[in-house]
Amino acid sequence: MNHDAREHHRRSIRLREYDYSQSGAYFVTVCVQNRQSMFGKVTNARMMLNEAGRIVERESLKTPAVRPQVQLDEFVVMPNHFHGTIIIRNDHGIVGATRRVAPTMKRPAGPMGGSVGAMMAQFKSTATKRIRALGHSGFAWQRNYYEHIVRDEDSLNRIREYILTNPLRWDLDRENPEPKGEDDFDRWLASFGTGPKGVYGRSASIRT
């Protein structure tokens, strides 16, 4: 399926009426528009960041300071995308990481304040402005993002291992414009019914 077809077959994989501001752990992915490699390249199974990639890395590392309720776990900046696990805390501690059924509520239009959607929109907006300031005036992220609710500690550890070894697996990465195969991790993630299939959960629109 070509890029245009993938764009037209997007669908939201987010759970309807799920409160994404509650405590819990989430695996998130954001990708550069058209899967363009903007952040560097993988050389000898190592990710070599360029200045745009270092901007994304720095913005990621700022997460705990900018958003005190959020703990940044493992993350990686790849040539055309970012993977990370984030943990949202509330006054009662971290409870969502081991839940299978989460409380739901009627959600207003757009991401709720403090939610995963709001955080991703802010992250993307800030990184976009700074990357464009380097001279990449046409830089843009894909409009949406992908998220997966981490069910339990075993899932969290498997996701962490995937993130840490992502440069080693670049040849099998589904975001690689010329992959040489399929990664077992993608098949595992798809088994939950929420695995990325060239589509991403919705994020807020970004003003730049």
Summary of the structure (lengths in Angstrom):
residues: 208
radius of gyration: 16.3
end to end distance: 30.4
largest distance: 48.2
contacts: 609
relative contact order: 0.23
helix: 34%
strand: 21%
